[in-house]
Amino acid sequence: MKKVRYRHSTSRLLLLSVAFLLFFAVSGFAQEAAKPTAGEPETEAGKDNVSSASELGDPAAGKDLFNSLCAACHKPYSESIGPALNGVTLRHGKDWLYKWIQNNPAFRESGDPDAIAIYNEYNQTAMPVFPQLSEGDIDNILAYVEQPKPEPKAATTAAAGEGQQANSGGGVSLNIILSVLIFVLLMLLVVLFLVNKTLKNFAAASGVVLQEKPKGKPIWKAFVENQFLVLVTSIIVLLGVGYFMYGYMMQVGVDQGYQPIQPIHYSHRIHAGDNGIECKYCHSSARVSKTSGIPSLNVCMNCHKAISEVAPETATEEHSKEFYDGEIAKLYEATGWDPSTRTYSGETKPVKWVRIHNLPDFVYFNHSQHVSVAGVQCQHCHGPIQEMEIVHQEAPLTMGWCVNCHRETNVKMKGNEYYEKIHEQLSKKYGVEELTIAEMGGLECGKCHY
């Protein structure tokens, strides 16, 4: 028998590799265990800030008062019509704040220099008086505005995800577990390869001849010689190619699902969904015109003169509060609005919006006819627009889609004297009580095509 040298080299290599991997796994576990728990206060100063804010009053009650009375002119962490309120208790005493909030005109007339200076600094814009607020109510408002500025939601979510990852699997991270599994699979493949090679060498050294399987006729040659299979396969291939070519050609010009990125991110979920803004407030020409129109930026500025940032709860995992605030800053840049001085610079920039819904030039579609006359809701064609963060084309907008709608939708005759006579005649003709758009001539080619 042939002597084999280094017969224990493979097992030694495996043991050393496993020991090496376990060493790094234990090291990684120790490093992750040393990390601070997500949500744990980092410094004692942070604890002191939280406790000092809570000593003023109830922040939850103060938030409700702030949103109903103060949010139109003030923001906690940035200037608006009035100054930022975070840190106001460090700049002024509580007694001074009580007098200023409850009746600031009388406080200014008393000759207080700080009150007069603030009044002049903000263009002598008079602050409303709030005699209905007690000192306890004011303490609650101050407790709310003196809370530390919250961290970005995206960063908080990432930290929470790291904490969950560190806690999964008994403290061992998921990456380490996957690394161990991949390493074990690789080692199994190596072992199988070595065993196969060793068995072949052993057989060769022992003089054992391995039988080779006889080579048969190649499958492609057997297929070519069978004329029936060739004929059937050719028919199936031709039918499949024709089917897919027809489906591809029918999709030319159909942009269902098209979702471009706009130069300024506009969330219909926030505006039409959370805030309940009617579609026709911005797209006002949809009532009286063929097109719905692109809202001018002055429509946006009707609200955003006073709204320079979004509420923290508006943010999502995908879009943080800082992202939305940055998009509002783009609006200010395009309109030339300076939020610090609350004036227009006169330097405007065009916003190159990307059109989403588009029909061929030979198709006539009138928004006012559908919106004002027929009373069709915007969601009927555009989908649940109030739920869309980024708008996409919901419907295919094909001819068949429009024709089916005309066949299935009844014409609203109630209160429309213009259609009384024709409705009576057509009802007798078709033997129905309600007429569809198709029975009113809605399938004629000239209705939609020039």
C-alpha positions in Angstrom: 0.0 0.0 0.0 1.2 3.5 -0.8 2.3 5.6 2.2 0.4 8.9 2.5 2.3 11.7 4.2 0.7 14.4 6.4 -2.5 12.5 6.9 -3.4 14.7 9.9 -2.9 18.0 8.1 -6.6 18.4 7.1 -7.9 17.8 10.6 -5.4 20.2 12.1 -6.3 22.9 9.6 -10.0 22.5 10.5 -9.4 22.8 14.2 -7.2 25.8 13.8 -9.8 27.5 11.6 -12.6 26.8 14.1 -10.5 28.1 17.0 -9.6 31.3 15.0 -13.3 31.9 14.2 -14.4 31.4 17.8 -11.8 33.9 19.0 -13.2 36.6 16.7 -16.8 35.7 17.6 -16.1 36.1 21.3 -14.2 39.4 20.7 -17.2 40.8 18.7 -19.6 39.7 21.4 -17.5 41.5 24.0 -17.4 44.7 22.0 -21.2 44.7 21.4 -21.8 44.0 25.1 -19.8 47.0 26.0 -22.0 49.3 23.8 -24.5 51.5 25.7 -28.1 50.4 25.6 -30.2 52.3 23.0 -32.2 55.1 24.7 -29.9 55.3 27.7 -29.1 58.9 28.6 -25.5 59.8 27.5 -24.7 62.4 30.1 -25.9 63.7 33.4 -26.4 67.1 31.8 -29.2 65.6 29.6 -30.9 64.3 32.7 -30.7 67.7 34.4 -32.2 69.4 31.3 -35.1 67.0 31.3 -35.8 67.4 35.0 -35.5 71.2 34.9 -38.1 71.3 32.1 -40.5 69.0 34.0 -40.2 71.2 37.1 -41.9 74.1 35.2 -45.2 72.2 34.6 -46.8 69.5 32.6 -45.3 69.4 29.1 -48.2 67.3 27.7 -50.7 69.9 28.8 -48.4 72.7 27.6 -48.2 71.1 24.1 -52.0 71.4 23.7 -51.9 75.0 24.8 -48.9 75.9 22.6 -50.5 74.3 19.5 -53.8 76.1 20.0 -52.5 79.6 21.1 -48.8 80.0 20.2 -47.9 77.8 17.2 -49.2 80.4 14.6 -46.4 82.8 15.5 -43.8 80.8 17.5 -41.7 77.7 17.2 -39.8 76.0 20.0 -36.4 75.7 18.2 -36.4 78.2 15.3 -37.6 81.8 14.7 -40.9 82.5 13.0 -43.1 85.6 13.3 -41.8 85.7 16.9 -38.6 84.4 18.5 -37.7 80.8 19.2 -39.1 79.9 22.7 -36.6 77.2 23.7 -34.3 78.7 26.4 -36.7 81.6 27.1 -36.6 80.9 30.9 -32.8 81.4 30.8 -33.3 84.8 29.1 -36.1 86.1 31.3 -37.5 85.4 34.7 -40.9 83.7 35.2 -42.5 86.8 36.7 -41.4 88.8 33.6 -42.8 86.1 31.3 -46.2 86.1 33.2 -46.6 89.8 32.6 -45.5 89.7 29.0 -47.7 86.8 28.0 -50.9 87.9 29.8 -50.8 91.6 28.7 -47.7 92.6 26.8 -49.1 96.1 25.6 -49.6 97.2 29.2 -46.2 95.7 30.1 -44.6 97.8 27.4 -46.4 100.9 28.4 -45.0 100.4 31.9 -41.6 101.2 30.4 -39.9 97.8 30.7 -36.8 98.0 28.5 -36.7 94.3 27.5 -40.3 94.3 26.5 -39.8 97.4 24.3 -36.6 96.0 22.8 -38.4 92.8 21.7 -41.3 94.8 20.3 -38.9 96.9 18.2 -36.7 93.9 17.2 -39.7 92.1 15.5 -40.9 95.1 13.5 -43.3 96.2 16.2 -45.6 93.3 15.6 -48.0 93.3 18.5 -48.4 90.0 20.3 -52.0 89.0 21.3 -52.8 89.2 25.0 -53.8 86.0 26.9 -55.5 87.1 30.1 -57.2 83.7 30.3 -54.0 81.9 30.9 -53.1 81.3 34.5 -49.6 81.1 35.8 -50.0 77.3 35.9 -51.0 77.3 32.2 -47.9 79.4 31.4 -45.7 77.1 33.3 -47.1 74.1 31.3 -46.3 76.0 28.0 -42.8 76.8 29.3 -42.2 73.2 30.3 -43.1 72.1 26.7 -40.9 74.6 24.9 -38.0 74.0 27.2 -37.7 70.3 26.4 -34.5 69.3 24.7 -34.7 69.3 20.9 -35.5 65.7 19.9 -33.0 63.7 17.9 -33.8 63.0 14.2 -36.1 60.1 13.9 -33.9 58.4 11.3 -31.0 58.3 13.8 -33.3 57.0 16.6 -34.6 54.3 14.3 -31.1 53.2 13.3 -30.0 53.1 16.9 -33.1 51.0 17.9 -32.3 48.6 15.0 -28.8 48.2 16.2 -30.0 47.5 19.7 -32.5 44.9 18.5 -29.7 43.3 16.4 -27.4 43.2 19.4 -30.0 41.6 21.6 -31.1 39.0 19.1 -29.6 35.5 19.5 -28.7 35.9 23.1 -26.5 38.9 22.5 -24.6 37.6 19.5 -25.1 39.8 16.4 -26.8 38.4 13.3 -23.7 39.1 11.2 -21.6 36.8 13.4 -24.2 34.0 13.2 -24.3 34.2 9.4 -20.5 34.3 9.2 -20.3 31.1 11.3 -22.9 29.3 9.1 -21.2 30.4 5.8 -17.8 29.2 7.2 -19.3 25.8 8.2 -20.8 25.3 4.7 -17.5 26.2 3.1 -15.6 23.8 5.3 -18.1 21.0 4.5 -17.5 21.6 0.8 -13.7 21.5 1.3 -14.0 18.3 3.3 -16.2 16.6 0.7 -13.7 17.6 -2.0 -10.7 16.3 0.0 -12.6 13.0 0.8 -13.4 12.5 -2.8 -9.8 13.2 -3.9 -8.4 10.9 -1.1 -10.7 8.0 -2.2 -9.6 8.3 -5.8 -5.9 8.3 -4.8 -6.5 5.3 -2.5 -8.2 3.4 -5.3 -5.4 4.3 -7.7 -2.8 3.2 -5.2 -4.6 -0.1 -4.6 -4.9 -0.9 -8.3 -8.7 -0.6 -8.4 -9.9 0.5 -11.8 -13.0 2.7 -11.8 -15.6 1.9 -14.4 -16.6 4.8 -16.7 -20.2 5.1 -17.8 -20.7 4.5 -21.5 -21.3 7.7 -23.4 -24.8 7.8 -25.0 -26.1 9.8 -27.9 -26.2 13.6 -27.1 -29.7 14.8 -26.2 -29.6 17.5 -28.9 -28.8 15.0 -31.6 -31.7 12.7 -30.4 -34.0 15.7 -30.4 -33.1 16.7 -34.0 -33.6 13.2 -35.3 -37.2 13.2 -33.8 -39.2 15.2 -36.4 -42.4 15.2 -34.4 -40.8 16.8 -31.4 -39.2 19.4 -33.6 -42.5 20.3 -35.2 -44.4 20.5 -31.8 -41.6 22.6 -30.3 -41.5 25.0 -33.3 -45.3 25.6 -33.0 -45.0 26.2 -29.2 -42.1 28.6 -29.7 -43.9 30.6 -32.4 -47.1 30.8 -30.4 -45.1 32.0 -27.3 -43.2 34.6 -29.3 -46.4 35.9 -30.8 -48.1 36.1 -27.4 -45.3 38.0 -25.8 -44.8 40.3 -28.8 -48.5 41.2 -28.7 -48.4 41.9 -25.0 -45.3 44.0 -25.4 -46.8 46.1 -28.3 -50.0 46.6 -26.3 -48.0 48.2 -23.5 -46.4 50.9 -25.7 -47.4 54.3 -24.4 -49.0 52.8 -21.2 -47.2 54.4 -18.2 -49.1 52.8 -15.4 -47.0 52.9 -12.2 -44.8 55.8 -13.5 -43.4 57.6 -10.5 -40.8 60.3 -11.2 -38.8 62.2 -8.6 -39.8 65.8 -8.4 -37.4 68.7 -7.8 -39.3 69.5 -4.6 -40.7 66.6 -2.6 -44.4 67.1 -2.2 -46.2 64.6 0.1 -49.9 64.2 -0.8 -50.1 62.0 2.3 -49.4 65.0 4.5 -51.3 67.6 2.6 -54.4 65.7 1.3 -54.3 62.9 3.9 -53.2 64.2 7.3 -54.2 67.8 6.8 -57.3 67.1 4.7 -56.6 69.8 2.1 -59.1 69.5 -0.8 -57.5 68.6 -4.2 -59.2 71.5 -5.9 -57.8 74.0 -3.5 -54.4 73.5 -5.3 -55.7 72.2 -8.6 -58.5 74.9 -8.9 -58.6 74.9 -12.7 -59.9 71.3 -12.7 -63.4 72.8 -12.0 -63.5 75.1 -15.1 -60.7 74.0 -17.5 -59.7 71.2 -19.7 -56.6 70.6 -17.5 -56.2 70.4 -13.8 -53.2 72.8 -13.9 -50.0 72.9 -11.9 -50.4 75.0 -8.8 -48.3 78.2 -8.7 -45.9 78.6 -5.8 -47.9 81.4 -4.3 -50.6 78.9 -3.5 -48.0 76.9 -1.5 -46.8 80.1 0.2 -50.4 80.8 1.5 -49.6 78.3 4.2 -45.9 78.0 4.2 -45.3 81.6 5.1 -46.1 80.5 8.6 -45.0 76.8 8.3 -41.2 76.6 7.9 -40.9 73.1 9.4 -43.1 70.0 9.9 -44.2 68.5 13.2 -41.9 65.7 14.5 -44.7 63.1 14.3 -45.0 63.8 10.6 -41.7 62.1 9.9 -41.5 58.5 8.7 -38.7 55.9 8.7 -38.0 56.8 5.0 -38.3 60.6 5.3 -37.1 62.3 8.5 -38.2 65.7 9.8 -34.9 67.2 8.6 -35.7 66.0 5.1 -39.1 67.6 5.0 -37.8 70.9 6.5 -35.1 70.9 3.7 -37.8 70.6 1.0 -39.6 73.6 2.5 -36.3 75.5 2.3 -36.2 74.6 -1.4 -39.7 76.2 -1.7 -38.4 79.4 0.0 -35.4 79.5 -2.3 -37.6 79.2 -5.4 -40.0 82.0 -4.3 -37.2 84.2 -2.9 -38.8 84.2 0.6 -36.5 85.0 3.6 -38.1 83.4 6.7 -35.8 85.4 9.1 -37.0 88.8 7.8 -40.3 87.5 6.4 -39.8 89.4 3.2 -39.5 88.5 -0.5 -36.1 89.2 -2.1 -37.6 89.3 -5.6 -35.2 86.7 -6.9 -37.2 83.7 -8.0 -36.2 80.4 -9.5 -38.5 78.2 -11.7 -39.4 74.7 -10.4 -39.2 72.2 -13.2 -42.0 69.8 -12.2 -42.1 66.5 -14.0 -45.5 65.6 -15.5 -46.9 62.3 -14.5 -50.3 61.8 -16.2 -50.1 62.4 -19.9 -52.5 61.5 -22.8 -51.7 61.4 -26.5 -52.2 64.6 -28.5 -55.2 63.1 -30.4 -57.1 62.4 -27.2 -59.5 65.0 -25.8 -60.2 64.9 -22.1 -61.9 67.7 -20.2 -61.4 67.9 -16.4 -64.3 70.3 -15.9 -66.7 68.0 -17.7 -65.9 65.1 -15.4 -65.3 67.1 -12.2 -68.0 69.7 -12.3 -70.7 68.2 -14.5 -70.3 64.4 -13.8 -69.1 64.9 -10.2 -66.3 62.3 -10.6 -64.0 62.2 -7.6 -60.2 62.7 -8.2 -59.5 59.3 -6.6 -61.6 57.5 -9.3 -58.8 58.1 -11.9 -55.8 59.0 -9.7 -56.2 56.3 -7.0 -55.9 56.9 -3.2 -54.0 60.1 -3.7 -54.4 61.0 0.0 -52.2 58.0 0.9 -49.4 58.6 -1.6 -46.1 59.9 -0.3 -44.8 60.1 -3.9 -47.5 60.3 -6.6 -47.6 57.7 -9.3 -49.9 56.9 -12.2 -52.5 54.6 -10.7 -54.7 53.9 -13.7 -53.5 52.7 -17.1 -55.4 55.5 -18.9 -55.9 53.3 -22.0 -58.8 53.5 -24.4 -60.3 50.3 -23.0 -60.1 51.6 -19.5 -62.0 54.8 -20.4 -64.6 52.9 -22.6 -65.4 50.5 -19.7 -66.0 53.5 -17.4 -68.4 55.0 -19.9 -70.2 51.6 -20.2 -70.6 51.2 -16.4 -71.2 54.7 -15.1 -74.8 56.1 -15.0 -75.4 59.7 -15.9 -76.6 61.8 -13.0 -79.9 63.3 -14.3 -81.3 64.5 -10.9 -81.6 68.3 -10.9 -80.5 68.7 -14.5 -83.3 70.1 -16.6 -81.2 70.1 -19.7 -81.3 66.3 -20.0 -85.0 65.8 -19.0 -86.3 65.4 -22.6 -83.5 63.4 -24.0 -83.5 61.2 -20.9 -87.2 60.4 -21.4 -86.7 59.6 -25.1 -83.6 57.4 -24.5 -85.2 55.6 -21.6 -88.0 54.5 -23.8 -85.6 53.5 -26.6 -83.4 51.3 -24.4 -86.1 50.3 -21.9 -84.1 51.4 -18.8 -84.7 53.8 -16.0 -81.0 55.0 -15.8 -78.8 55.7 -18.7 -75.1 55.0 -18.9 -72.7 57.4 -20.6 -72.4 54.9 -23.5 -76.2 55.1 -24.1 -75.8 58.9 -24.2 -73.3 58.7 -27.0 -70.2 58.3 -24.9 -68.7 55.7 -27.2 -68.8 57.8 -30.3 -65.3 58.3 -31.7 -65.7 62.1 -32.0 -66.4 62.4 -28.3 -62.7 61.8 -27.4 -60.8 62.1 -30.7 -60.3 65.1 -32.8 
